[in-house]
Amino acid sequence: MPHPLLPELETLATSVAGMQGFELSGIQLLTHMAPITLEVHIRRSNGADVSLDDCAGFSGTLGDALENAQLLSEAYVLEISSPGIGETLSSDRDFQTFRGFPVDVVHRDKEGTEQRLEGLLLERDEDTLQINIRGRIKRLPRDHVLSVRLTTPGS
């Protein structure tokens, strides 16, 4: 279940990203970390690469906006990155771009237990996520999928 503040944090981050020529490609609030961690993934609107300097600059601007908005009352860590190997896929564009790539999928089974699968990303549609696990196609209900992360082969 997503954190209740996530929609407001996503709206704020999307707005700040747009003003700086970026688009938000993902956001997560990791409340199990101490202090809590807000992970924000950005990409350039024009498709160019995002540099470390871009991430640092965006971190300062978003950090100021978060402080002004006072959405997070407790201590937190702000992490800014761009999508790449080891990153979580979220947008339809991500799932199109990385079709055929190795992924690590965390999902809940019918009993609600968290499970982890590794395979090649086939596709995601309105209802399912499909991955190829050693030649067998596994279809997971999309609403049971918690995360899909790119991996390096054999990791």
N, C-alpha and C positions, 0 to 999 in steps of 0.2 A: 504494500500500500504506500503510495507516494506521500511524502511529508506535506502537511497542509500549506506550508509556505512556498513550496516549489513553484506553483503557478505564478505567484507574485515575483519570485526571484527570477524566473524565466522571462517574464515580461520586462523587468528592469534590465537584465543582461542583454536581451534582444534589442532593446532601445539603445543602450550604450554601444553595443556592437555596430548597429546600423549607422550611428553618428560617426564611427571611426572607420567605416569602409569594410566592416567584417559582417559575417552572418554567424549566428549561433548554430553550431552543429550538434550540441548536446550539453546537458547540465544535469548534475547529480548532487544531492545533499546527503553526505555520508554521516549519519547521526551516530553510528556505532564507533566512530573514531573519537579520540580525545586529544585536542578539542575537535569539534565537528569540522568537517571539511566540505567546502563547496567547490566542486570540480566543474569548470566551464571550458568547453571545447569550441574553438572559433575557426573559421576559414575565411579567406578573403572573398569578398563578393565577386571580384573579377577572376577568381580561380587561381591567382598567383599564390606562391608558397607563403606561409606564415613563418616569420623568423622569431628567434628568441627575443630580440628587441621588441617585436610586435607584441609578443605575449607579456613582456615586462611592462610595456607602456599601457596595454589594455588592463593589466592587473591594477595599476595605479588608478586609472580612471574609474574602473568598476568598483574598486575598493572605496573610493571617495563616494560614489553613488550609493553603495550599500550602507556606508556610515550615515549619509544624509537621510536615507529612507528608513533607517532604524528597524529593518526587518528582522535582523538577527540580534537578539539581546545578549546571547552568551558568546564566549570567545570562539573564534573560528579561524580556519586556515583557508585561504583562497588559492586554488591551483588553476592556472590557465594553460591550455595546451591546444595543439591543432590535431585533427584526426590523422592517424597513421597506424603503423603496426602496433598492436597492443592496445588499440583504442576501441571503445565501445561504438557499435554501429547503431544509429537511431533513425536517421531520415530515410525516406524512400530512395533518395539519391545515393546514400551510403550503400543500401542493399543492392542497388543496380550496379554501382561502381565495383563492388567487391564480390560479385557473383563468381563462384568457382574458387574463391580464396578459402584457406583453412580458418575455421572459427571455433571458438569455445562458447557453448551455449549453456546458460544457467536457466533452468525452468522448474516449475512445480508440477509434480505428477498428480494423478487423480486424487491421491490421499493428502495432497498439500505439502508433500516432502520436497525439499529442494534437491534437484538432480543436476548433474553436469554431463554434457556430451561434447565430443569433439568430432568434427567432420568438415566437409566442404560445403560452403553456402550455395544453395541452389536458387531459392527464391523466397520472397515474402509477399503474400497477398493479403486481402482483407481479413482472412480467417486463420491462415496457417503460416508457419515458417517451415521451409523444407531444407533439410541438410542431407548430404550423402555421407553415410558412415560405412567405409570400406565396401562400397558398391551397393549398399542398401539405402533406400530413401526413407528417411524418418520425417513424418509430418507432425508438427507440434501445434496445438492450438495457440494462436498468437497471444491471447490473453493470459496464457500460462508462462510465456517467455519473460524472464526477468532481465536478462542481458545477453547480448551477442557481441563478442569481442574478437577482433582479428588476432590471430596467433601466427607465429612463425612455424613452418613445417617442422614436425618432430619435437616441438617444445612442450 
